[in-house]
Amino acid sequence: MKIIIQKFGGTSVSTKDKREMVVSKVKKAISDGYFPVLVVSAMGRRGESYATDTLLSLISDNFKENNKQGTDLLMSCGEIISTVVMSDCLFEHGIDAVPLTGGQAGILTDNNYSKADFLDVTPKKVLEILNKGKVPVVAGFQGRDIEGYFTTLGRGGSDTSAAALGVALKACEVDIYTDVDGIMTADPRIVSTAELIDKISYNEVFQLADHGAKVIHPRAVEVAMRGNVPLVIKNTMSSSEGTVIDSVGDTEDTRFLTGVTHTSGRIQISIKLKDNLNNEKYKSILEILAQNKISLDLINIFPKEKVFTISEEVRDTFRKIMKENKLKYTYIDELSTIAVVGSKMKGIPGVMAKIISTLDKYNIEVLQTADSHMTIWCLVETKNVRDAINALHKVFIEK
C-alpha cells in the first residue's frame, strides 16, 4: 500500500473554494495510485471564527494558566471542526472520508498540556479505514494522554502530527501544503531574487527553520528525519513541484550555501569579571540562567568575560535574575542573528572571511559570530538586516 500524508494548513481549508483545491490534490494522489491520509489544521487565522487564537479569546487568562487540560480541550476544537468540514467536501466529490481526532488516529502523548510530546503513534484505526478504501481526515496539532484527555502539541503541531503519522505508517512521503511554492533561498519579502529550492537535506532545512524560516516547524523536520520519511513543501493553490526534504538534499547543485535567514529580537549580553570581582555568582551565572529557563545563544566564554545573546521576550526575567544575584552587565539590544546555511560549506576555507568582508563592504558591523559544520551565524543591528541578507544572497547564492 502506497500511503501518502497530505497536510493542509489553516489557510488551505479556510474557504469553500480553497477546500475544492484540496479535493483536487486528494483526487490526484488517488489517481496516481496513492492511499492518502489527510491531516488538517484549524480553519483560518486569528480573528476568523474557528481559528485557535479566536477560540482562546473565549476564556480568561486565569483559566488558561491554571486549567491547561481544559484549555487544550478548547484548542483542539478548531482542528476537529476542520476534519468534519473537509470530510463533507470530499463526500460531495464522491470520496468516502472519515474524520478522526488525533487520539482516534493513534497519537498518544504525555500530559504536558499545550506542549505535549509523543509517547507512541499506533495508527491502527487509520489503517483500517485505508483498507476499506476510505480516506482518513485527521485533526492535526493534537493527541491524547494515557488518561484519555485531549492534548495539544504546541507550535507547528499539525506539521509534527503529519510527520509522526508518516513515520508510523511508513508513508512514501509527507506533503505539507501551505500558501507558498516551497522553501526559498531567502524570504522573498526581503530578497526579491530569492529562488525556490528544489531539494534540501533534513539538516539544512532544520537549521533554516530553527533560525527564522517559517515554512515548516523544526520539530516536524526532526520527527521525519528520525524515520527517514521525505517531506515535500507544496502550495495548495498551484501545481508547483515544491521542495523535497530528505537525507541527501541536492547533490547536483554546486553552490555550497543553500539559504539565508534571520531571527530578530536578540539582545547581546556582556558580563565582565572586573565588574564582578567579589561576586561568587559570576562563575555560576550560566547555570543560574539555565535553572530559570533562560535560553542563551551565540555563547562566547573568555577568561575575563562572558558574552551571549538572549531573546527580548525574556528581558525582564533576565534583569530580575541579575539584580537578585547582584551581578553587573552591559547589553546591546535591537539586534538580529543572520544564519547562512549550507551542508557543502564543510571543509571549504575562507567562508567566514568572505561573509565578514561582504558585510563590511556594505558598512554592516558584525558584533558576534559562531559557526557549525553547516551554519554560520552573524549578529548585526536589526536596522541592517535587509541589506545584510541581500548582500549575502547576492554573493553566495545568486547564479
C-alpha positions, 0 to 999 in steps of 0.5 A: 500500500502506497500511503501518502500524508497530505497536510493542509494548513489553516489557510488551505481549508479556510474557504469553500473554494480553497477546500475544492483545491484540496479535493483536487490534490486528494483526487490526484494522489488517488489517481496516481495510485496513492492511499492518502491520509489527510491531516488538517489544521484549524480553519483560518487565522486569528480573528476568523471564527474557528481559528485557535487564537479566536477560540482562546479569546473565549476564556480568561487568562486565569483559566488558561494558566491554571486549567491547561487540560481544559484549555487544550480541550478548547484548542483542539476544537478548531482542528476537529471542526476542520476534519468534519468540514473537509470530510463533507467536501470530499463526500460531495466529490464522491470520496468516502472520508472519515474524520478522526481526532488525533487520539482516534488516529493513534497519537498518544502523548504525555500530559504536558498540556499545550506542549505535549510530546509523543509517547507512541503513534499506533495508527491502527484505526487509520489503517483500517479505514485505508483498507476499506478504501476510505480516506482518513481526515485527521485533526492535526496539532493534537493527541491524547494522554494515557488518561484519555484527555485531549492534548495539544502539541504546541507550535507547528503541531499539525506539521509534527502530527503529519510527520509522526503519522508518516513515520508510523505508517511508513508513508512514501512521503509527507506533503505539507501544503501551505500558501507558498511554492516551497522553501526559498533561498531567502524570504522573498519579502526581503530578497526579491531574487530569492529562488525556490529550492528544489531539494534540501537535506533534513539538516539544512532545512532544520537549521533554516527553520530553527533560525527564522524560516517559517515554512515548516516547524523544526520539530516536524523536520526532526520527527521525519528525519528520525524515520527517514520519511521525505517531506515535500513543501507544496502550495495548495493553490498551484501545481508547483513541484515544491521542495523535497526534504530528505537525507541527501538534499541536492547533490547536483547543485554546486553552490555550497550555501543553500539559504539565508535567514534571520531571527530578530529580537536578540539582545547581546549580553556582556558580563565582565569579571572586573565588574564582578570581582567579589561576586561568587555568582559570576562563575555560576551565572550560566547555570543560574540562567539555565535553572530559570529557563533562560535560553542563551545563544551565540555563547562566547566564554573568555577568561575575563568575560562572558558574552551571549545573546538572549531573546527580548521576550525574556528581558525582564526575567533576565534583569530580575535574575541579575539584580537578585544575584547582584551581578553587573552587565552591559547589553546591546539590544535591537539586534538580529542573528543572520544564519547562512546555511549550507551542508557543502560549506564543510571543509571549504576555507575562507567562508567566514572571511568572505561573509565578514568582508561582504558585510563590511563592504556594505558598512554592516558591523558584525558584533558576534559570530559562531559557526557549525559544520553547516551554519554560520551565524552573524549578529548585526543591528536589526536596522541592517538586516535587509541589506545584510541578507541581500548582500549575502544572497547576492554573493553566495547564492545568486547564479 
